[in-house]
């Protein structure tokens, strides 16, 4: 049926809700489940959205090289945050792979804008189907926060199965 299924997860309850569906689909045939964790490096607070030399991109207007570690210190802290997030991602993927014992899995931690990283991974790895959980946000929260799942549904070339938290 499907030879390669992509299951992006952040370890949340919303993502976890889709795991049973992933297992069921994978057990229907000779399928590899690609477990993907995204470290969101698109946010200006992590210093990636703009030029790293532009202090306003990191929210540190007024900080110079000589003050409180300057940009070098900021870059170091950003690097530490990313490393911590990647380590957390590795742990989440390891636990998820263990829950899919008996299913062929591949794991990957990627960086970037979450929805775009998912789409890129799917295109680059011959993914046949994307299965994603939703967080169940509604109203203003959904509007303000946005939905990675919604963006993937709108933009993916592959079919996308979404599973709600309930």
HUTA-V158989 format. One record per residue. N is the residue number from 1. RES is the residue in one small letter. NEAR is the number of other ideal C-beta (glycine too) atoms within 12 Angstrom. D_CENTER is the distance of its C-alpha to the mean C-alpha in Angstrom with 2 decimals. Layout:
n=N res=RES near=NEAR d_center=D_CENTER
n=N res=RES near=NEAR d_center=D_CENTER
This chain:
n=1 res=x near=15 d_center=25.38
n=2 res=x near=28 d_center=21.86
n=3 res=x near=20 d_center=21.56
n=4 res=x near=31 d_center=17.81
n=5 res=x near=43 d_center=15.28
n=6 res=x near=47 d_center=11.52
n=7 res=x near=50 d_center=9.88
n=8 res=x near=50 d_center=6.11
n=9 res=x near=44 d_center=6.30
n=10 res=x near=32 d_center=6.09
n=11 res=x near=27 d_center=9.79
n=12 res=x near=23 d_center=11.14
n=13 res=x near=18 d_center=14.28
n=14 res=x near=25 d_center=12.96
n=15 res=x near=38 d_center=10.51
n=16 res=x near=26 d_center=13.39
n=17 res=x near=26 d_center=15.81
n=18 res=x near=39 d_center=14.66
n=19 res=x near=34 d_center=15.35
n=20 res=x near=20 d_center=19.06
n=21 res=x near=29 d_center=18.68
n=22 res=x near=38 d_center=16.67
n=23 res=x near=27 d_center=19.48
n=24 res=x near=21 d_center=22.16
n=25 res=x near=30 d_center=21.08
n=26 res=x near=35 d_center=20.71
n=27 res=x near=20 d_center=24.13
n=28 res=x near=18 d_center=25.78
n=29 res=x near=18 d_center=25.98
n=30 res=x near=15 d_center=25.20
n=31 res=x near=29 d_center=21.42
n=32 res=x near=27 d_center=18.66
n=33 res=x near=44 d_center=15.38
n=34 res=x near=40 d_center=12.45
n=35 res=x near=43 d_center=9.98
n=36 res=x near=46 d_center=6.55
n=37 res=x near=37 d_center=4.39
n=38 res=x near=38 d_center=2.74
n=39 res=x near=32 d_center=5.87
n=40 res=x near=30 d_center=6.74
n=41 res=x near=27 d_center=10.07
n=42 res=x near=22 d_center=11.27
n=43 res=x near=23 d_center=13.06
n=44 res=x near=21 d_center=16.76
n=45 res=x near=19 d_center=16.98
n=46 res=x near=29 d_center=15.26
n=47 res=x near=31 d_center=17.83
n=48 res=x near=24 d_center=15.96
n=49 res=x near=20 d_center=16.80
n=50 res=x near=19 d_center=20.44
n=51 res=x near=13 d_center=22.94
n=52 res=x near=23 d_center=22.75
n=53 res=x near=17 d_center=26.53
n=54 res=x near=18 d_center=26.40
n=55 res=x near=22 d_center=26.56
n=56 res=x near=17 d_center=25.85
n=57 res=x near=23 d_center=22.31
n=58 res=x near=28 d_center=21.48
n=59 res=x near=18 d_center=23.52
n=60 res=x near=28 d_center=26.23
n=61 res=x near=15 d_center=29.13
n=62 res=x near=12 d_center=32.33
n=63 res=x near=22 d_center=31.04
n=64 res=x near=16 d_center=32.79
n=65 res=x near=15 d_center=32.73
n=66 res=x near=10 d_center=35.49
n=67 res=x near=15 d_center=34.09
n=68 res=x near=15 d_center=31.98
n=69 res=x near=16 d_center=30.51
n=70 res=x near=20 d_center=29.80
n=71 res=x near=27 d_center=26.95
n=72 res=x near=20 d_center=27.05
n=73 res=x near=20 d_center=26.37
n=74 res=x near=29 d_center=23.57
n=75 res=x near=24 d_center=21.89
n=76 res=x near=17 d_center=22.45
n=77 res=x near=22 d_center=20.88
n=78 res=x near=30 d_center=17.78
n=79 res=x near=21 d_center=17.63
n=80 res=x near=16 d_center=18.12
n=81 res=x near=24 d_center=15.31
n=82 res=x near=27 d_center=12.85
n=83 res=x near=19 d_center=14.59
n=84 res=x near=17 d_center=14.44
n=85 res=x near=27 d_center=10.68
n=86 res=x near=24 d_center=10.49
n=87 res=x near=17 d_center=13.31
n=88 res=x near=21 d_center=11.80
n=89 res=x near=31 d_center=8.84
n=90 res=x near=23 d_center=11.79
n=91 res=x near=20 d_center=13.70
n=92 res=x near=31 d_center=11.39
n=93 res=x near=33 d_center=11.19
n=94 res=x near=21 d_center=14.92
n=95 res=x near=22 d_center=15.78
n=96 res=x near=34 d_center=14.08
n=97 res=x near=30 d_center=15.92
n=98 res=x near=16 d_center=19.01
n=99 res=x near=25 d_center=18.80
n=100 res=x near=33 d_center=18.84
n=101 res=x near=15 d_center=21.91
n=102 res=x near=13 d_center=23.98
n=103 res=x near=28 d_center=21.21
n=104 res=x near=21 d_center=20.41
n=105 res=x near=30 d_center=16.84
n=106 res=x near=24 d_center=14.99
n=107 res=x near=29 d_center=12.08
n=108 res=x near=31 d_center=9.97
n=109 res=x near=32 d_center=7.95
n=110 res=x near=34 d_center=7.28
n=111 res=x near=28 d_center=7.68
n=112 res=x near=26 d_center=8.19
n=113 res=x near=24 d_center=7.88
n=114 res=x near=34 d_center=4.67
n=115 res=x near=30 d_center=7.36
n=116 res=x near=23 d_center=9.24
n=117 res=x near=31 d_center=7.14
n=118 res=x near=41 d_center=6.89
n=119 res=x near=31 d_center=10.55
n=120 res=x near=25 d_center=11.56
n=121 res=x near=33 d_center=10.53
n=122 res=x near=33 d_center=12.39
n=123 res=x near=20 d_center=15.27
n=124 res=x near=17 d_center=15.67
n=125 res=x near=25 d_center=15.74
n=126 res=x near=18 d_center=18.03
n=127 res=x near=34 d_center=15.90
n=128 res=x near=29 d_center=18.35
n=129 res=x near=33 d_center=16.34
n=130 res=x near=41 d_center=12.89
n=131 res=x near=43 d_center=12.89
n=132 res=x near=45 d_center=10.72
n=133 res=x near=34 d_center=11.83
n=134 res=x near=31 d_center=12.84
n=135 res=x near=27 d_center=13.67
n=136 res=x near=21 d_center=17.13
n=137 res=x near=20 d_center=17.54
n=138 res=x near=14 d_center=20.65
n=139 res=x near=9 d_center=22.95
n=140 res=x near=9 d_center=22.47
n=141 res=x near=12 d_center=19.26
n=142 res=x near=16 d_center=17.58
n=143 res=x near=11 d_center=19.35
n=144 res=x near=10 d_center=18.58
n=145 res=x near=17 d_center=14.95
n=146 res=x near=20 d_center=14.05
n=147 res=x near=24 d_center=11.90
n=148 res=x near=38 d_center=8.68
n=149 res=x near=37 d_center=10.33
n=150 res=x near=22 d_center=13.56
n=151 res=x near=23 d_center=12.62
n=152 res=x near=38 d_center=11.39
n=153 res=x near=22 d_center=14.63
n=154 res=x near=15 d_center=16.68
n=155 res=x near=20 d_center=15.67
n=156 res=x near=30 d_center=14.96
n=157 res=x near=20 d_center=17.98
n=158 res=x near=26 d_center=17.31
n=159 res=x near=20 d_center=18.09
n=160 res=x near=33 d_center=15.42
n=161 res=x near=28 d_center=16.35
n=162 res=x near=30 d_center=15.20
n=163 res=x near=29 d_center=16.30
n=164 res=x near=20 d_center=17.31
n=165 res=x near=19 d_center=17.49
n=166 res=x near=10 d_center=21.19
